[in-house]
Amino acid sequence: MYCTHCGLPNDPDARFCVSCGTPLEPDDQVPAQPEPVADADAPAMFPAATQYNTQQIPATPVAPAPHVAAYAPPVCRPNNSGNKTPIIIGAIAAVVAVACLVAFIAFESGAWGHNASPQPQSPTGDAPSATASPTSSSKHSTSSKHHKTKPSALDRATLDSIVNGYSNTDVSVAATTTTGAGQYTSQSGNDAFVAAGMYLPIYLAASDSHNQDAIDSANTMMSTMSNDDANSAVNALGGISAVTDWAHSHGYNSTEFNREFGDVQASNNGYENYTSSRDATKMLSAVIAHGGQNLMSYDVTTDGVSIPAGMRVKAHRGMGIKDSYNYFMVINDGGSTVSLAVMTQNQGKEQAAALTSKLLIAIHRGLQAR
């Protein structure tokens, strides 16, 4: 088959010219020039007779196209009007690209079984089915919600600001809760301060002793803050050194008793009772376990301490030894119980009361925020 545009031969089944790209039609053929058959009887001046296969071509001979032999090998030139190959190739490429895109979208959307589990709809679409499995992000959100940490009722920064506003050496404060809301210890919270008004170890040691005389005296002591009853309980327990032994054996390592209650002369001679605010709050928690906080009846408001509305306070107060002024308190507020020890030296009654008022307000706000 010959191209009618450039004249070059192509395969019989070709649809486009391999040289110039022009579409080929079966009728567009240029017959080859027949070879002459020599006739020995013909005169030399005449061409030999031409024989044809009548089954293949018409009886009338067709002269060969004179231009076929005359053509030189074609030179390919751009032909914007006749060369359609770039258009056809571009069209095919576009069809293939569209097909690939459609296949990709179908694959990602789950049409071929990939990612077949139900997916949540977009915010603007229908809500997910109630039976749809939650996504990992929703599980994470639920987990985070259930494990969200509540703010501590005893915020360290707030309480430090209050305590250090008075003194970080002459003020010792500690607080703890029985409901898991936290605990607080000031910078000097583990330091030994004069244990004025510290009746708690006597009550606890008497309760553990099962000595009824010690228990009776200790109960009266807790209700009245009587030094005489405190000393009676101490004697029933075996003396003042027995109180120190009991304290150390129960982990109250900053607590040491060396004189009887109210013995100012012994204090001036260097025999002193000591404890820390941290030990005191731990003892207060133990007193709560025994129900002994209900025996504590000192009214701190008589000293000028302000108690927030809704808060109930059971307290002891200590004073008179080496300018110490101490409060040991059990606070009930909004269903929470807090043990608070405020121990001061060189501050005086007014400063100790003002400090304690601010601490109670901060604790109250912390409990209300939970």
C-alpha positions, 0 to 999 in steps of 0.5 A: 500500500502506498501513501498518496501524500508522500508516495512511500510504500507501507504494509498492506494492513497499515492505517497510517503512513509510517513516514508522514502519518497520513491516514491510508485507505485501501483504495489509495494504492499505486499499482506497481509498474508491470514487468514487460514480457519479451516476445521472440517473434515480435519485431525489434522496433515494437515492444513486446506484448504485455500479458496480464493475469485476467483474474487479478486486473482488468483486461485493459492495461493501466499504465504505471504512474510515471511519478512513482519512479520520479520521486526521490525519498521524501523529506519530512516537513511540518504539515499543520493541516495534514499531519494528525499524529500529535493530535491523536497521540495527545488524545490517547494520552488524555484518555489514559490519564482520565482512566487512571484518575477514575481508577485511583478515585474508585480505589480510594473510595473503597469501590474495589474493597480497599478501605471498606470499613465505614468512615465518618462523614464530613461535618457537612454530610450525614452523621455516621451510622450508629453501628459505625466503628469509632475512628482511632482519633475518636478513641483517643479523644474519649481516652483523653477525656476520661484521663483528664487531670483535675487541677490541684486544690492545693496549688503550689504557686499560689500557696508559695506566694502567700507564705513567702510574702511573710517569710520563707524561714520563719513560716512553715506551712503544710497541707494535705487532703484525704480525697486525693486533691493534693498536698503542699509543703512550704520551703521550711515545711520539713524544718523543726519549729517549736511545737507550741500547742502540739497535742496530737502525738500525745493523743495518738500515742495514748490511742495506740497504748490502750491505756485507759488513763492515758486515753481519758487524759488525752481526750480531755486535753484535745477538747480543752488544750489543757497542759495539765491533762496533757502532762497526765497523759504523758506520765501514763504513757511512761514519760516525755521520752516515750512520746519521742520514741513513739513519734520516731517509730511512726515516721514522724522524724522531725518530732522530738519532745524534751519537756513537759507542756507549759514548762517555760523554765525548761524551754529557757534552759534549752529543753524544747519540744519540736515538730515540723508542719509536714509531720503535723499534717500527717498526724492530723490525718491520723487523728481524722482516722481515729475521729479525734478531730471532733474533739478539737474546738478552738475558735480561730476567729477569736484571733482574727482568722477569717473562714470562708463561707461554707468552710468548717474548721476544727483547730488547736492553737499554740503560743507563748514559747519563744514567740511561736504562734501555731495553728493545727487545723482540720478543714471540711469544705465542699465534701473535701477534708484538708489537714493544715498546719501553720507554724510561725516564729517571730511573727506574732498573733496578728501576722499568724492570723492574717497568713492563716486567713489567706491560706484558708481563702486559697484552699477554699477557691482551689476546692471550689475549682475542682 
